[in-house]
């Protein structure tokens, strides 16, 4: 009986992980698209202090690093495993990939807010 419960829980975890992997893939594509759209006409504010430009660059770099980390985790989950311990590692990698993708999105949002504040301050 315990074995059936564990098998059912593992099946549920695998279904949830596949759903999370789809969410992560969509999130990675969206973050890459908004960065490409946002940074294509790379213009800096004329009188922006050097510290704000440094913070802005740090947020861009942080988002890129989080994006790459998430993409690496997703790439490592492309092949499913047959052994239960390997399946649990696979599920864990997908969870970490989703977390890193949201960190990348958070860095983008912080960068966007910093740009808004810089525009308001420099007015």
C-alpha positions as CSV (number, residue, x, y, z in Angstrom):
1,X,0.0,0.0,0.0
2,X,2.8,2.4,0.9
3,X,4.5,1.7,-2.4
4,X,1.3,2.6,-4.3
5,X,1.1,5.9,-2.5
6,X,4.7,6.7,-3.3
7,X,4.3,5.8,-6.9
8,X,1.2,8.0,-7.1
9,X,3.0,10.9,-5.4
10,X,5.9,10.5,-7.8
11,X,3.6,10.6,-10.8
12,X,2.0,13.8,-9.4
13,X,5.4,15.3,-8.9
14,X,6.4,14.5,-12.5
15,X,3.2,16.0,-13.9
16,X,3.8,19.1,-11.9
17,X,7.4,19.3,-13.0
18,X,6.4,19.0,-16.7
19,X,4.0,21.9,-16.1
20,X,6.7,23.9,-14.3
21,X,9.1,23.2,-17.2
22,X,6.6,24.6,-19.7
23,X,6.1,27.7,-17.5
24,X,9.9,28.1,-17.2
25,X,10.5,27.8,-20.9
26,X,7.8,30.4,-21.6
27,X,9.2,32.7,-19.0
28,X,12.8,32.4,-20.4
29,X,11.6,33.2,-23.9
30,X,9.6,36.2,-22.6
31,X,12.5,37.6,-20.5
32,X,14.9,37.2,-23.5
33,X,12.3,38.9,-25.8
34,X,11.7,41.9,-23.5
35,X,15.5,42.4,-22.9
36,X,16.1,42.3,-26.7
37,X,13.3,44.8,-27.2
38,X,14.4,47.0,-24.4
39,X,18.1,47.1,-25.1
40,X,18.0,47.3,-28.9
41,X,18.3,51.1,-29.0
42,X,20.8,51.2,-26.1
43,X,20.7,54.8,-25.0
44,X,21.9,56.1,-21.7
45,X,20.4,59.1,-19.9
46,X,22.6,62.2,-20.6
47,X,23.1,63.4,-17.1
48,X,22.7,60.1,-15.2
49,X,25.1,59.7,-12.3
50,X,27.7,57.0,-12.7
51,X,26.3,55.1,-9.6
52,X,22.9,54.8,-11.2
53,X,24.5,53.6,-14.5
54,X,26.5,51.0,-12.5
55,X,23.4,49.8,-10.7
56,X,21.6,49.6,-14.0
57,X,24.4,47.5,-15.5
58,X,24.5,45.3,-12.5
59,X,20.8,44.6,-12.8
60,X,21.2,43.7,-16.5
61,X,24.2,41.4,-15.7
62,X,22.3,39.8,-12.8
63,X,19.3,39.1,-15.0
64,X,21.5,37.6,-17.7
65,X,23.3,35.4,-15.1
66,X,20.0,34.2,-13.6
67,X,18.6,33.6,-17.1
68,X,21.6,31.5,-18.1
69,X,21.5,29.5,-14.9
70,X,17.8,28.8,-15.4
71,X,18.5,27.8,-19.1
72,X,21.2,25.4,-17.9
73,X,18.9,23.7,-15.5
74,X,16.2,23.4,-18.2
75,X,18.7,22.0,-20.6
76,X,19.8,19.4,-18.1
77,X,16.1,18.2,-17.8
78,X,15.5,17.5,-21.4
79,X,16.1,13.8,-21.0
80,X,13.9,12.0,-18.4
81,X,15.4,9.4,-16.1
82,X,14.0,6.0,-15.3
83,X,15.3,5.5,-11.8
84,X,13.2,7.1,-9.0
85,X,16.2,8.9,-7.4
86,X,17.1,10.3,-10.8
87,X,13.5,11.4,-11.4
88,X,13.5,13.3,-8.1
89,X,16.7,15.1,-9.1
90,X,15.0,15.9,-12.5
91,X,12.0,17.3,-10.6
92,X,14.4,19.3,-8.3
93,X,16.3,20.8,-11.3
94,X,13.0,21.9,-12.9
95,X,12.0,23.6,-9.6
96,X,15.4,25.4,-9.4
97,X,15.1,26.4,-13.1
98,X,11.7,28.0,-12.4
99,X,13.1,29.9,-9.4
100,X,16.1,31.2,-11.4
101,X,13.8,32.3,-14.2
102,X,11.7,34.3,-11.8
103,X,14.8,35.9,-10.4
104,X,15.7,36.9,-13.9
105,X,12.3,38.5,-14.4
106,X,12.6,40.2,-11.0
107,X,15.9,41.8,-12.1
108,X,14.3,43.0,-15.3
109,X,11.4,44.6,-13.3
110,X,13.9,46.2,-10.9
111,X,15.9,47.6,-13.9
112,X,12.7,48.9,-15.4
113,X,11.8,50.7,-12.2
114,X,15.3,52.1,-11.9
115,X,14.9,53.5,-15.5
116,X,11.6,55.1,-14.5
117,X,13.1,56.7,-11.4
118,X,16.1,57.9,-13.3
119,X,13.8,59.5,-15.9
120,X,11.7,61.2,-13.1
121,X,14.8,62.4,-11.2
122,X,16.5,63.8,-14.4
123,X,13.5,65.7,-15.5
